Amino acid sequence: LFKVAVFRLDADQLYLVWSNHHIMMDGWSMGVLMKSLFQNYEALRAGRTPANGQGKPYSDYIKWLGKQDNEEAESYWSERLAGFEQPSVLPGRLPVKKDENSNKEYSFTWDE
């Protein structure tokens, strides 16, 4: 569901290709990942040890979720949605223009 490749273009130039299915990562997550990747890369280039940014395990979120007050949440959403009589109608899939391309290319250059 994702592929990563690094190509050496010459002695001091590399080309990183990252491809992933949209189910693996949304745009926000991709930004977080790329920021971490390039921060670690810069640390290695500078001779520093990259930060070990361990995230919290998903089980911590599930434990937190289990401690939430369901009655309070229901009250909040009942108040926020008061006055709505029926579900909102969502439009069907919008047609994609033939010249649109979902692939994106980003270029980064570091000063020596």
Secondary structure, 3 states (H helix, E strand, C coil): CEEEEEEEEECCEEEEEEEECCCCCCHHHHHHHHHHHHHHHHHHHCCCCCCCCCCCCHHHHHHHHHCCCHHHHHHHHHHHCCCCCCCCCCCCCCCCCCCCCCCCCCCCCCCC
